[in-house]
Amino acid sequence: MSTKKPSGRLQLRKTPQQERSIQRLDQILEAASALVAEQGVTKLRMTDIAVRARVPIGSLYQFFPEKAAIIRALHDRHTTRVQAMARDMFANAPSQAQALDLAEAAVVNFYQTYRDDPIYLPVWMAGMADTDLRELNSQHLQNVSQIIYDSLIHLVAEEHHAEFKARIRIFLYLSGATIRYAMSQGEAEALVYISEWLAAVRRSLFEF
């Protein structure tokens, strides 16, 4: 697991303690989310976020040094959600068959959750275009991989542990790629791609 710290340009400048500051931070992030949904990330400007959030521009910069830090905060909302889902879904799998059912449910859940989310893809694409955000996304992939690996490793013979760890990482990476592609298609076609990917996972995840 990577221990590299994210760049200071992505860090929240201060963590709100008082209720008023917490509410203001929420206002800023909700305003940023709305603007990303409307116009994407490229056209997003700090001044527009401040206007939409109804906060002084100085208050915005008290929390965030630049736009990339706001994108990182939106990215963190997504990754926190996914990691919590992974912990909940893969806990206590009693068998390989059950683990495969859980893997299928996780992919379908992820697809259904984010298909109609207007900011998921723009934020992910912005992350891929930014070196520091890309590193955070890589760390997220490692974190979720470790969560699933730790939950399922008891189902795999010891001599296959290293191979299984790599396979989990590939499963997550390709699941994300398949889901993002499916989200760009019509609903019926998207479900075909998801179904084909899940069939491939069932054939290969525990085959050594």
C-alpha positions, 0 to 999 in steps of 0.5 A: 500500500502506498504511503505517499502523502498527497501534494499540499496543493490538494490539502484542506487548509483547515479542518472546520471545528465549529458548526458554522464552519462545517456548514460553510464547507458543506455549502462550498462542496454542494455548490461545486458539485452542482457546477460540475454537474452543469458544466463539467470540471474544465469550466469550474472557477473558484469565483463561480463556486463562491457565488453559488455557495453564497460565501465570500471568495476569501472564505473559499480560499480559507479552506482550499488553496486551488480548484484541484483541492475542491476536486480532491474533496469531491473525489474523497467523498466517492472513495470513502463511500466505495471503501465503506461499501467494500468493507460491508459487502465482503465481510465474513464471506464463508465460501468462494461461491458466496464471494463470487455472489458478493463480487457480482453484487458489488459491481452491480451496486457500483454501476447502479449507484454512479450511473445517474451521478452527474459528477462521478465521471467528470471528477474521475476524468479530472483526476486522471488528468492531474498527477497528484489526483491520479496518485490519490486514485491509485492509493484508493485502488490499493486501499479497496484491493487490500480490503477485499483481499483481507476479507477473502484470503481465507478462501484461497490456498496459501501458495496462491496468495500473491497471485490472488492479491494481483488478481483482486487489483486487476478485478477492481481496475477492470471493473471500474473501466467496464462500469465507466464504459457502460455508463456511456452507453444506453441502459440495455447495452450497458447491462450487456457489458456488465453481464459479460464482465461478471461472467468473466469474473466468475470464471477466473477469480478463484481459478488457479 
